[in-house]
Amino acid sequence: MNPFVQVSSGYADTDIIVNARLERVDMQMLDKLVEGLGHLGIVTTTNKALGEVMIQTTKDCWPDLKKAIERMPFKIEFI
């Protein structure tokens, strides 16, 4: 078996990436709050100057994570 060939798993289509924009001053707070939620997602800055981030999550976790993000103490726009 070739160790460099990736075998597709049943979970490959469950991952999603959500792009969002928020004020630069709130970017670290978003990261810390999502990190504190544990398993729901990971935040990565994609454009610091524009306040753009990428949120990596799963289709199963996204509804709960979205609700939590919408209740956070700052405005965020999903793009």
C-alpha positions in Angstrom: 0.0 0.0 0.0 1.3 3.4 -1.0 1.7 5.6 2.2 1.3 8.8 0.2 -2.2 7.9 -1.2 -5.0 9.4 0.9 -7.9 7.2 1.5 -11.2 9.2 1.6 -13.0 8.8 4.9 -16.7 9.2 5.6 -16.0 12.4 7.4 -14.4 14.3 4.5 -17.6 16.2 3.6 -18.5 17.2 7.2 -15.9 20.0 7.5 -16.9 23.5 6.6 -15.2 26.9 6.5 -17.1 30.1 7.4 -15.6 33.4 6.4 -16.4 36.4 8.6 -15.5 40.1 9.1 -15.4 42.0 12.4 -13.6 45.0 13.9 -9.9 44.4 14.3 -10.0 45.2 18.0 -12.5 42.2 18.4 -10.5 39.6 16.5 -8.5 38.4 19.5 -11.7 38.3 21.6 -13.4 36.1 19.0 -10.4 33.8 18.9 -10.3 33.4 22.7 -14.1 32.9 23.1 -14.3 30.3 20.4 -11.2 28.6 21.8 -12.9 28.5 25.2 -15.9 26.7 23.7 -13.5 23.7 23.1 -14.4 21.5 20.3 -16.8 23.7 18.3 -14.3 25.4 16.0 -11.0 27.1 15.2 -10.5 30.7 14.2 -7.7 31.8 11.8 -7.0 35.4 10.8 -7.0 35.7 7.0 -6.7 39.5 6.6 -5.9 41.4 9.7 -6.1 44.8 8.1 -9.7 44.1 7.0 -10.7 42.2 10.1 -11.4 39.0 8.1 -11.2 35.6 9.7 -11.9 32.0 8.7 -13.7 29.7 11.1 -13.2 26.0 10.7 -15.9 23.8 12.1 -18.1 20.9 11.2 -21.7 20.8 9.8 -22.8 19.3 13.2 -21.0 21.9 15.3 -21.8 25.0 13.2 -25.4 25.6 14.5 -24.2 25.7 18.1 -21.1 27.8 17.3 -23.1 30.2 15.2 -25.6 30.8 18.1 -22.7 31.4 20.5 -20.9 33.8 18.1 -24.1 35.8 17.5 -24.4 36.3 21.3 -20.8 37.5 21.7 -20.4 41.2 22.7 -19.4 42.5 19.3 -20.8 42.7 15.8 -19.7 40.0 13.3 -20.6 39.7 9.6 -20.6 36.3 7.9 -19.3 36.8 4.3 
